[in-house]
Amino acid sequence: MLDRGRTAAARNPDRARPRRSAVCDAAEAAYHTASQSRHPGERVLADTLDTLTWIAEAAVVFAFRVADDGVGAVTMLRRAPGHENPELEWLLARLGQLEPIDPFSPQRAAACGATVMAAAGAGGGGLEAYARSLYGEHLRRRGYGAPAVLHLRRGGRIVAGVTLLRGCDDPPFAPATIRRLEQFHPLLEHALAAADDTAAAPAPVALAGALTAREAEIAALVGDGISNAGAAAALGLREATVKTHLTSIYAKLGVRSRTQLALVLSRTG
C-alpha cells in the first residue's frame, strides 16, 4: 500500500503547512458540492474521482475542462486522505502555461488519438525519457511523479480529462494500473455525459397540465430507467407509439435526453 499523503513537502516541516490556494479551494469545493448533490448526474463525476483515487492509489485526482484552444483548466479536485502539498496550487494554476512542454496534454492526445496517457504506457515515451524532460523536472520539484491522464471526448473532440498524481517518491503508475484505467475510461466518458446533461437540464417545470395522462405514464416509466420496449409492454402499446409520445414529452418539457427527463421528474417530485 502506498503512503499517498507523503510527498517531499510533507516530509519537510517548513513546507508542510499549506498556503491558502484559490484554485485548489474552488476545485475542492466543486468536488464536495457534487459529491453531496441529490441529483445523480451532478454526483456521478465526484463519485468517479473517488473510484479513480482508490483503483490507482493516487495522491491527487483532478478533473479539467478543455477550451477551444486545447488548453485545460481545473474544475474539480480530490485529494487522498492526509495528503497536503502547498505546491499543488502552483501546479494547478499553471496548467495552461505548462501545456507547451506537457507530453500528456490534450493537444498531444488529440494528435495521436490517445485516451489514456502515462510515462509507462505506449504513448508516454518511457519513465527515463519523462524523468529527463523539462515537464518531469517541474513536477518533481513540486513533489510529484509522472502523471496518468485520461482524455475524454464528445463528438470526437477532447473536451475534458482527469489527471492522477502520486508523490515523487512513490512507485510510478505501473502498466497494469494503466490497463485498469483504460478499462475504466468508457465509464468516465459516460460520467462526463451525465454531468453535462445535468448542467444543461432546464429548470423544474410544473408537470400538471403539461403532459397528457398517457405521456405522464410513459415519462414516469422512462424516467425510472425503463426502455422504450419495456414501457410499450407495460402499457400495451407499440414501441413506435412510445417513441412518438417521447418526442412530444421532450418538446413539452424542454429536455433532450432520458437523463434530463429523469432529472426533471426528480426535481418535480
N, C-alpha and C positions, 0 to 999 in steps of 0.2 A: 504494500500500500504506500502511495506517495505521500510525502509531507507537503500537501498542496498549499499550506499557508506559509511555507518557508521560502523566502527569497533573500537576495543579498541585502535588501533594505530591512527585512525583518530581523536579520542577524546582527545588524548594526544599530545599537540603541539610539544613536544620534539621528538615525533616519527612520526609526520605527514609527514615530508619531506622524500620522498622515496630515497633509495640509488640506485646507478646505478646497474643494475641487468642483467647479461649476459643471463641467462636462460629466464627471462621474456622478455627482449628486443628481443631476437631471436624468441620466440614463438609469441609475438605480431606482429613482422614484418612479420612472415609467415601468420598470420591471415589477415593482411592488404593487403598483396600481393595477397592472394587467393580471398579476397572479391572484389578486383578491376580487377580481371582477365577477359579477353574477352571470355574465354572458360568455358562453363557451368560445365564441370567435375571438373575444378580446383576451381570453385567458390562455388560449392554446399556444401562443408563441412563448409566453413566460414558462409554461409547463415544458415546452421543448428545450428551453435553455437549461432547466433543471435536469432533464434527461441527459443532455449532452455533457453537462458537468460531471454527471455520475458515470456514464459509459466510457468517457475519455479521461477521467480523473484529472480534469483541468482545474487550474487555479482561478482562471478568469474566462468567462464566455461573454462575448458581446455581439449584439446584432447591429447591422448597419444598413442604411439605405443608400442606393447608388443614384446620383444625379445624372442628368442627360450628358454631362461631360465625362462620365465614367468614374467620378471620384466619390468615395464613400463617406458617410457621416454617421456617427454612433447614435443609435436610437434607444438601446436597451442594454443593461449591464447586469450580470450576475456573477458574484464572487463566491468561491468556495468558503465555507465557514472558517473563520480565523485568518483569512488572507487579507493582509494590509500591505500596500506598497505605495508610498506617496508619488512614485514615478509614473504610476498608471495614468494619472491626469495628463502628464506631459505627452505620453504616447497617444492617448485617445484624442487629445486636442489637435494633434498634428498628423492625423491620418492623411489629409489631403496633401500636406507638404511632403510626406514620405512616399507618396504614390510613385514618383518617377524612379525610385530605387527599390520599390517593393516588388519582389519576384512573384508574389501571390495576389497582386492587385486585380480588381475586376476587369480592367482593360486587358491585362495579360491572359486572364482566364477566358475572356471573350475571344481573343485571338487564337487560342489553342483549343477551344471547346471544352475546357476543364470544368468539372463540377466540384471536385474536392482537390485541394492543393496542399501539399506539405513537403518539407525537405526530404522526408523518407519515401515519398510517393514517386510515381513515374514521372510527374511533371515538375518535381522540385529541384532537380539537379544534384541531389545528394547532400548529406549533412556537412561534409567537408567544404563543399562549394558555398553552402549557406553560411557556415562559420567564417569564411574568408570575405563574405560580402559586406558592403557598407551597411545594408539593412540589418544584417545579422549583428554587426557591431553595435548599432544603435539600440537594438532590443536587449542585447546582452548588458550594455551599460545601464539599462533601466531595470535589470533584474529578471529578464525573461528569455526563454529559449526559443527555438524555432516554432512558429505557429502552425496550426492546421486551419484552413479556411474553406468553408462551404459556400459556393456561389449559387444564388437562387434566381431562376429565370421566370418571366411571364411573357408570353407572346414571343419567345425566342430571344429576349433581351435580358441581361443581368440587371435586376432591379434591387437586389438586396443580398445580404450574406451574413454569415456568422463566423466569427474568429474565436479560436480556442487557444489559450496560452497556458504554459507551465513555467515554473520558476527555472532560471537558467542552470541551476544545479540538479534539477530533476531529470530523469531519463526523458529523451525526446519521444514524441509520438511514434510508436512502432508501426510497421506495415500492417500488422493485424488490427491495430486500432483504426488506421486509415480505412481499411476494408469495412470495418463496422460503420464508420462514418459514411462511406459510400452507400452502404445498405440503408442507412437512416435518411439519406439525402432526399428521396422522394417524399417521405413523410414530412420533412421540413418544408419542402415546397408546398405541400398541402396545407401545412400550418400557416404559411405566409398567405396563401389564397384565402383561407378562412379569416385571418386577421384583416386582410384588405376588404373582404366582403363586409365585415363588421363595421369597419371605418366608413365604408361607402353606403351603409344602410340608411334609409330615410328615418326621420323622426317617427315616433309612435303615432298611429292613426286610430281613429275610432272605427272599429270593425262593424259595429251595429249599424245596419243600413248600407254599409259599403259593399258587402257581398250578399249574393243570394243565398238561400238556405243550402242549396247544393254546393255552391262554391265554398261556403264555410265548412261543410263536411270534408270536402277534398283538401282544403287548406289545412285543416286540423290533422288529417292523416299524413299529408306530405310533410308538414311541419314536425311531425313525430318521427320522420325518417322512413316512412313507408314509400315504396317505389310506386311509379305510375300503375304498373300491373297489379300490385297489391291493393292499391286504392280502388282500381276498377273492380277487382274481385270482391272486395269488401262491400262495395255499393251496388253491385250488379250492373256495372256499366262497361262499355267498350273502352279499351285503353286509349283509343283515339279521342273519345269523348272527354276523358280525364285530361288529356293534353290540351284540348280546346278550352276547357274550364281553367286550366292553369295559366294559359296565355291571358285570359281575362282577369284572373286574380292578380297576376304580376302587374298588369296595366293599372288596375284599380288601386293597388297598394304601393305602386311606385318602386317595386323591387325587381331584381334581375336574375336572382338565383334562389335555389331551395334554401341555401344557408341564410340569405337575407330574409326570406319568408319566415323561417323558424325564429329568427331574431325578432322580427316584428311581432309575431304571435307571443313570444315570451315577454315582450315589453308591455303588451296589452293585457296580459294575464289570461 
